[in-house]
Structure formats: C-alpha cells, structure tokens
Amino acid sequence: MKKIITLILVAGWVLTSYSQEVIQLEETTLNFEPTGEIVFEDYSNGIVRVRENYQRQFQSNAIAFIHENFDLNRFRKESGNDDGDIYLTVSSSNGHLKAIYNKNNELVKTFQRFNDVPLPADVRNQVYASYAGWTLTKDRYIAYGEGSNIDSEKYIVFLERGNEREKIKVIPSRSSISGVASIEKY
C-alpha cells in the first residue's frame, strides 16, 4: 500500500512538472515624458505656478516634481540671477513648496505645506483606531528638510464627532521600533 501511494505521489509530481510550459513574451519599451507643466509668472520674486495634468501630481512628491520638470538654468537666465542663491516658491491649488538653491544649482533647503493630503494608510488606520467614531474633516501636511531629504514632517488633522471638534498633530515614525506615528493634541 505504501508503494502504491508513493508511486501515485511521484507520478503526480512528474506529470505536473511536464504540464507547465514557458511562454515567450514580446519585448516592450517604456517611455517617460514629464507630464506636469510649469508656467512662470514672476521671475523677479521667484514665484512659479504649477499646472498639473492629474490631481495631486505636484503634492505627491513635490521635490521630485521640481527636479523632473523645472529648468533652473532657464530661470536663472530670465531672472538675471546668474551667481547668487535662488529663493523659489512653487504653488499649486492645494499648497506650496519653498526651495533655496545655492549658486551651484544645488538644492539647499525645502519647506512644503499642503492642504487635504491623504494620510498614508498605516497612519490613517492608527488615527482611526485612536479616535474611533470621529470623522476626519480636513488636514494639513507640513514638511521641511535639507537638500532633497525630508528631515521633519507632520500632519495637522481636524476631527469632528457631533458638536465636538479636535485638532491633533500626527508625526509619522521614521523607524518601525517606535510604531507607525505619534499622535498628540495640538
């Protein structure tokens, strides 16, 4: 009986290994073209207006958006600031990014502030677990850093439950040891 069961198992493995065949797919090519459009408005004051091709394109990663779509040399040439620091403000309908570039076109500092940014899923779940029965009405995202890094970020979240209102500060954790985020009243 053991030999028959062993023979059936071996035959099953052999037959399943022969039943899988490799399918060759054709080669594909992917092209990337910047999709955002930056419209220059006030060169002397360093104010730039962003026209997004899809909703929240700029705020999803503002620093990367500027690196991919903004021509700093052209801005320098048209503003007449060829060898000094550049203070740049890029705005969209939901917020803005302020950036400082040095004379070597290197990003020195950034500050971001956006309204009604979707919270990351794990942070949102922690807020809903801590404030069960509350409704998130609006929020604000604030971040700053040096270079292309974000050194500090926080969400100011406005909650409502009936006639009660709460305003909390949520700071996403940079390490998994301390949890997802710290939540405190603001």
Secondary structure as UniProt FT lines:
FT   HELIX           2..19
FT   STRAND          37..42
FT   TURN            43..46
FT   STRAND          47..51
FT   TURN            55..56
FT   HELIX           57..60
FT   HELIX           62..69
FT   HELIX           72..79
FT   STRAND          86..92
FT   TURN            93..94
FT   STRAND          95..101
FT   TURN            103..104
FT   STRAND          107..115
FT   HELIX           121..130
FT   TURN            131..133
FT   STRAND          135..146
FT   TURN            147..148
FT   STRAND          152..161
FT   TURN            162..163
FT   STRAND          164..172
FT   TURN            177..178
FT   STRAND          181..185
//
